[in-house]
């Protein structure tokens, strides 16, 4: 458990563990409704919290009687336009369990991230994904959409829309990483 496991001082809690479970179950239902057989669906999480979130959604799909889709991780850092790029490029798509990455050519790839904000991470993820193959369809699943897009992108599956000021911060914590499930809003200081 990391130091992030404790609630954020007096920051309002947006989601508790029960809400995260209900939301991921609802998102799994939405995916199954859109892709009834789940054939060719691959969940691709963006580190750090998108990967465990993708695993939770895969487990929720399995709990509904569907085959759990493969889960991979996608590191978009080499494609960021708002942060320094790594000196040594590396494979952006990898299997979360250490095996070979699932094939994405012709697949329905659902990119999973915890918070959607400006859209810059998603843009970088799309560029990284194209470097790895040519999906038939790319969709986005996010636990929290806080608005303030800088790019014309939107999520296909949204857990919760949270109106925020641009200087606010949304912190998502997931049990696999932080020891607790939830989301908190830290308001910017005027």
Buried (B, 14 or more C-beta within 10 A) or exposed (E): EEEEEEEBEEBEEBBEEEBBBEBBBEBBEBBBEBBEEBEBBBBBBBBBBBBBBBBBBBBBBBEEEBEBBBBBBBBBBBBBEEEEEEEEEEEBBBEBEEEEBBBBEEBBBBBBBBBBBBBBBBBBBBBBBBBBBEBEBBBBBBBBBBEBBEEEBEBBBBBBEBEBEEEBBBBBBBBEBBEBBBBBBBEEEE
